[in-house]
Amino acid sequence: MDTTLHISKEQIQGDIPITVLHLRGWLNAQSEESLLAEARIAYDEGARFLLLDLAEVDTLTSAGMRAMHKVYKLFTPQEERLKALRVKMCNAPQQVYDVLGITGFLHNIPNYETLREAVESFGE
């Protein structure tokens, strides 16, 4: 079984420009830095709104959640943390969604059932 995390990047123009990171594989301690590096590159290139597509994430560990939290902090200025959502998720498989829900992670970073719903939510 391949436990590598593969990341592809896409730009979508909704009401605002959104960078989408499509994740495939395991989001764990071995792949934590890969996600952070891709997010930093996107941020350095000017992205300010990020969507994490979790459709093909097979496994999510506490290290993976830590990486997503660091991405949230990178994209969300301290003064906006309770006002604006700059990082969102979509397409979380049931087992991943359950872990995110149990840990309370969904309070800060919402998950949408489809990519389209997530993109449209950035304009709200």
DOTOR-302463 format. One record per residue (C-alpha): residue in one letter; z, y, x. Coordinates in steps of 0.05 Angstrom, whole numbers, plus 5000, padded with zeros to 4 digits. Each point is the difference from the previous one (the first is absolute). Example, Ala and Ser with C-alpha at 12.3 -4.5 7.8 and 13.67 -1.06 7.14 Angstrom:
BEGIN
<pt type="A" up="5156" north="4910" east="5246"/>
<pt type="S" up="4987" north="5069" east="5027"/>
This chain:
BEGIN
<pt type="M" up="5000" north="5000" east="5000"/>
<pt type="D" up="4980" north="5069" east="5026"/>
<pt type="T" up="5061" north="5045" east="5000"/>
<pt type="T" up="4963" north="5060" east="5030"/>
<pt type="L" up="4998" north="5065" east="4962"/>
<pt type="H" up="4930" north="5028" east="4992"/>
<pt type="I" up="4992" north="5073" east="4979"/>
<pt type="S" up="4937" north="5035" east="4976"/>
<pt type="K" up="4997" north="5073" east="4983"/>
<pt type="E" up="4962" north="5036" east="4945"/>
<pt type="Q" up="4996" north="5072" east="4977"/>
<pt type="I" up="4998" north="5013" east="4925"/>
<pt type="Q" up="4990" north="5068" east="4969"/>
<pt type="G" up="5041" north="5005" east="4937"/>
<pt type="D" up="5030" north="5066" east="4978"/>
<pt type="I" up="5022" north="5003" east="5072"/>
<pt type="P" up="4975" north="4961" east="5062"/>
<pt type="I" up="5037" north="4934" east="5006"/>
<pt type="T" up="5001" north="4952" east="5059"/>
<pt type="V" up="5005" north="4927" east="4979"/>
<pt type="L" up="5026" north="4947" east="5048"/>
<pt type="H" up="4980" north="4931" east="4975"/>
<pt type="L" up="5050" north="4950" east="5028"/>
<pt type="R" up="4985" north="4926" east="5007"/>
<pt type="G" up="5047" north="4947" east="5028"/>
<pt type="W" up="5073" north="5004" east="5019"/>
<pt type="L" up="5039" north="5065" east="5003"/>
<pt type="N" up="5058" north="4981" east="5045"/>
<pt type="A" up="5032" north="5015" east="5067"/>
<pt type="Q" up="4938" north="4980" east="5038"/>
<pt type="S" up="4955" north="5046" east="4960"/>
<pt type="E" up="5047" north="5058" east="4988"/>
<pt type="E" up="4973" north="5042" east="5057"/>
<pt type="S" up="4928" north="4987" east="4978"/>
<pt type="L" up="5013" north="5033" east="4932"/>
<pt type="L" up="5037" north="5057" east="5032"/>
<pt type="A" up="4944" north="5012" east="5051"/>
<pt type="E" up="4946" north="5001" east="4945"/>
<pt type="A" up="5042" north="5047" east="4958"/>
<pt type="R" up="5012" north="5047" east="5059"/>
<pt type="I" up="4925" north="5001" east="5016"/>
<pt type="A" up="4984" north="5017" east="4927"/>
<pt type="Y" up="5053" north="5055" east="5000"/>
<pt type="D" up="4976" north="5028" east="5067"/>
<pt type="E" up="4929" north="5002" east="4971"/>
<pt type="G" up="5025" north="5044" east="4943"/>
<pt type="A" up="5018" north="4950" east="4945"/>
<pt type="R" up="5058" north="5025" east="4957"/>
<pt type="F" up="4997" north="4950" east="4942"/>
<pt type="L" up="5002" north="4926" east="5014"/>
<pt type="L" up="4990" north="4939" east="4956"/>
<pt type="L" up="5021" north="4931" east="5025"/>
<pt type="D" up="4958" north="4946" east="4967"/>
<pt type="L" up="5043" north="4937" east="5002"/>
<pt type="A" up="4952" north="4954" east="4963"/>
<pt type="E" up="4993" north="4952" east="5058"/>
<pt type="V" up="5070" north="5003" east="5029"/>
<pt type="D" up="5024" north="4929" east="5003"/>
<pt type="T" up="5070" north="5012" east="5028"/>
<pt type="L" up="5045" north="5062" east="5001"/>
<pt type="T" up="5063" north="4999" east="5041"/>
<pt type="S" up="5055" north="5051" east="5011"/>
<pt type="A" up="4963" north="5023" east="5062"/>
<pt type="G" up="4938" north="5012" east="4958"/>
<pt type="M" up="5041" north="5041" east="4951"/>
<pt type="R" up="5029" north="5039" east="5059"/>
<pt type="A" up="4929" north="5016" east="5023"/>
<pt type="M" up="4980" north="5024" east="4931"/>
<pt type="H" up="5063" north="5044" east="4997"/>
<pt type="K" up="4982" north="5030" east="5067"/>
<pt type="V" up="4929" north="5014" east="4974"/>
<pt type="Y" up="5032" north="5034" east="4939"/>
<pt type="K" up="5042" north="5044" east="5045"/>
<pt type="L" up="4940" north="5018" east="5043"/>
<pt type="F" up="4959" north="5023" east="4940"/>
<pt type="T" up="5055" north="5032" east="4959"/>
<pt type="P" up="5033" north="5063" east="5027"/>
<pt type="Q" up="5076" north="5000" east="4991"/>
<pt type="E" up="4998" north="5058" east="4951"/>
<pt type="E" up="4950" north="4963" east="4955"/>
<pt type="R" up="5034" north="4932" east="4997"/>
<pt type="L" up="5025" north="5010" east="4929"/>
<pt type="K" up="4939" north="5041" east="4976"/>
<pt type="A" up="4934" north="4971" east="5023"/>
<pt type="L" up="4976" north="4930" east="5010"/>
<pt type="R" up="4954" north="4998" east="5060"/>
<pt type="V" up="5003" north="4924" east="5010"/>
<pt type="K" up="4987" north="4949" east="4946"/>
<pt type="M" up="4983" north="4926" east="4996"/>
<pt type="C" up="4954" north="4959" east="4956"/>
<pt type="N" up="4982" north="4928" east="4985"/>
<pt type="A" up="5065" north="4969" east="5025"/>
<pt type="P" up="4997" north="4925" east="4987"/>
<pt type="Q" up="5057" north="4975" east="4956"/>
<pt type="Q" up="5042" north="4972" east="5057"/>
<pt type="V" up="4993" north="5065" east="5039"/>
<pt type="Y" up="5014" north="5042" east="4938"/>
<pt type="D" up="5063" north="4959" east="4986"/>
<pt type="V" up="5027" north="5013" east="5070"/>
<pt type="L" up="4985" north="5074" east="4995"/>
<pt type="G" up="5034" north="5003" east="4932"/>
<pt type="I" up="5063" north="4962" east="5021"/>
<pt type="T" up="5010" north="5044" east="5061"/>
<pt type="G" up="4992" north="5065" east="4961"/>
<pt type="F" up="4940" north="5019" east="5042"/>
<pt type="L" up="4959" north="5019" east="4938"/>
<pt type="H" up="5046" north="5059" east="4987"/>
<pt type="N" up="4968" north="5039" east="5057"/>
<pt type="I" up="4931" north="4970" east="5005"/>
<pt type="P" up="4969" north="4980" east="4933"/>
<pt type="N" up="4952" north="4942" east="4992"/>
<pt type="Y" up="4940" north="5003" east="4953"/>
<pt type="E" up="4964" north="4940" east="4972"/>
<pt type="T" up="4932" north="5023" east="5022"/>
<pt type="L" up="4970" north="5043" east="5055"/>
<pt type="R" up="4968" north="5045" east="4947"/>
<pt type="E" up="5067" north="5013" east="4965"/>
<pt type="A" up="5032" north="5016" east="5066"/>
<pt type="V" up="4945" north="5048" east="5020"/>
<pt type="E" up="5003" north="5035" east="4933"/>
<pt type="S" up="5076" north="5007" east="5005"/>
<pt type="F" up="4993" north="5045" east="5061"/>
<pt type="G" up="4973" north="5055" east="4955"/>
<pt type="E" up="5060" north="4999" east="4953"/>
